[in-house]
Amino acid sequence: MKLTDRLLKIASLVDEGKKIADIGTDHGYIPVYLLNNNKIDYAILADVNKGPLENAKKEVRHNKLDDKVDLRLGSGLEVLNQNEVDEVIIAGMGGILISELLEAKKSVSQTVEKLILQPMQAQNELRKYLYNNGYEILNEVLVKEDFRIYEIIVAKYTGKNTEVSDDIYYEIGSKLIENNDKLLNEFINKKINSYEGIISKLEGKNGPSIEAKRNSTINTIKKLKGLI
């Protein structure tokens, strides 16, 4: 099985020999890949919808991995019991939804060794939630696939909140800067282009709310340029 670059990067962040849960597993590609490569021995594949779980079931049977996999239908971490797995993957969902799933089952989210999170949008909201709810961001990586750059956040609950020196670090994870991720400059430039597009759309428009939006966006662009 060949994974996409995004899924392969997520899989690479799983520690060897750990029991994992893949929440919102879709076809189960990540756990199946890890099992086939003997990186893990056991995985729970969960999805809130029957269709994706059936797809995962077919993938598991095709690879003769039935004895190493548990398939569960349900929402988020609700399908898991405390101490059942070591690491949890939640990939391909929005950052706010991921935050809600972590909040809904603290007995799991706060006790696992590691959370591997790949939000598709609202990444800043997810970082804000993690920092303000006792999670430490252990690592962040970027991966490019089909002209899009994805953010992957690795976190663990410590009970200690993290204060950021500037809100820009909700937008660009400080670990990406510390690690000098090879995609960082391209990633920041994409964000700058996006914000400049917002400025263009505001041209010719007036009013207090428009002016506040314009000033806020200009300020964000300046901060982003300062990170390059």
N, C-alpha and C positions, 0 to 999 in steps of 0.2 A: 504493500500500500504506500502510495506517495501522497504526503500531505501538502496542502498549500503552504506558502511561506508563513502566513499568519498562524495557522494551526501548528506548524512545525516549531515556530518560536515559542508558542505557549507550551508545547510538549517538552521543550528543552529546559523549561524552568521547573519541571517536576523532579523531585529528588528520588534517587534510585531506591527501590525496595519499599516505598511508601504505599499505604492504602489510600486511594484517591476517590473522590466523588466528582463527577462531571455534571454540573447542574445546567439544564437546558442543552442536553447532549446532542440533540438533532440526530445525526447518523451514528454517533458514537465514535467518530474517526480518531479523536485524540486518545481515549483509553485503549481502543483496539490497536492502534499503532504502538503504544507503550507496552502493551501486553505481548504483542508479536515480537518486539525487540527486547523482551525480557528485562525491561527497566522497572516494571512493577509486577506484582503477583495477583493483585485484586483491585477491582474497581466497581463502584456503584454508578450506574448511568441513570440519570433522572431527567424527566421532562414533564411539563404541565399538560402537554397535549399527547393524545394517543398516537397520532400519525407519526411524529418524529420518533417516538419510543418504539413503534413497530419497525421503522427504518433501522433503528439501532439494533433491534433484536435480530433482524435479517443479517446485518453486518457481523454481529457476534457469532451467529450460527455458521455463516459462511467461513469464518475464520476459526471455527471449532474452539471457541473460548467460553462456552456456556458455564463451565465449572469454575471460571475465574471472575464471573461478572454477575452482578445483581441489578436487575432492571426495575425501576420504581417510577410509578406515575404519581405526580404531585407537584405542588408549588414550591419552588426554591429549596431552602434548607429544611423545610418541614418534613421532608422524606427521610431525614437523617436523625440518628440518635447520637447523643454525646459520646465521644471517644470511639466512634465507629470507624472513622477515617482519620488520616493524618493531614491530608492536604485537600483543598477544595478548589476546583476550577469553575469560574463563572465567566463565560465568554460570549460575546455577540449580543449583549443586551445594552440598554441605556444605563448611564451612570446612576441616575436617580432610582431606577428599578433595582439595580444591584445593591444600592444603599438600603432600600426597603427590604430586600431579601435578607441582608445581613442583620438588620434591626429586628426582623420578625422571628429569628431563631438564634438568640444570643448564646444559648447553651452550646450551640455548635460553632457559630462564627467566632466566639471569644475563646474557644478552647482548642481549636485545631492548630497545628504547627504553622500552617501557611495557607494564605488565600492568594490564588492567582486570578486576577481580575482583568478582563479585557473589555472595557466599555466602548460602545460604538459612537456614543455622543455623551454630552454632559460630563465629560471627564473631570472638569473643574469642580462640579458638584460632588462627584465621588471623592475626590481628594479632600474637599472641605469636610465631608462627612467622616472620613477616616481620621483626619487630624483632630477633629472636635469630639470624637467618640472613643478615644483611647487606643486607636490603632497606630502602629508604627509602619511607615512605608519602608520596606527593606530594600527594594530595588525597583527600578523602572527601566523598560527597554522599548525601543521603537522598532517596527518592522514595516517594510514597504511591500505592498502587493497591489498590482493593477493600478499604479499611479496614486494610490492612497497610502498614507502613513498611519499605522495603528499604534495605539499606546497600550502597553501591558504593565499593570501595577501589581507588585508582590507585597503583601501586607501581613501583619500579625498583630493580634490584640495584646497590648501590654498594660492597659489601664491608665496610661499616661497620655494626656492630650499634647499635641504639638502646635506651638505658635509659629506662624510664618512671618517673616520680616516684611513681606509685601504680598498683596493679593495676586500679583503676577505669578507666584509660585503655586497657586491653584491652577493656573492656566498652563504653565510649563513646570512639570515636576522637578524639584531640586535635584533628585537623583539622576535625572537625565543630564543635568548640567555637571554634576560631580563626576559622572561616568564619561563625560564628553562623548556621548552617543554619536556614532558616525553619521546618523541621519538628523542630528539636532538642528544644524543650520538650515537645512532644507525644510524641516518641519516648522521652524520659527518663521521662515520666509513665506511659507504657505499661509500661516496665520496672519502675517502682516498684509499679504495680498487680500485676504478675506476681509480684514478690517478696513482696508483702503477701499474695498468695494462698497462697504457700508457708508463710508464718508461720501463716496460718489453719489449714492442713492439719496443722500440727505441734501445734496446741492439744490439750492433754490427753495428749500423748505425753511419755514421759520416757526418760532414759538418756543416757550420755555423748555418744554420736554424735548423738542428737537435739538435745541442748543445744548442741553445737558447731555444728550446722547452723543452729539458731535464731540463735545469736549472730553467726555469719558473715553470715547473711541480713539481720539487723538492721543490721549494720555497713555492708553494701552499700547498703541503703536510705538510710542517713544520708549516705553519700558521693554517691549519685545526687541527693539533695535539695540537696546543696551545690553541684551543678553548674547548678542552675536559677537 
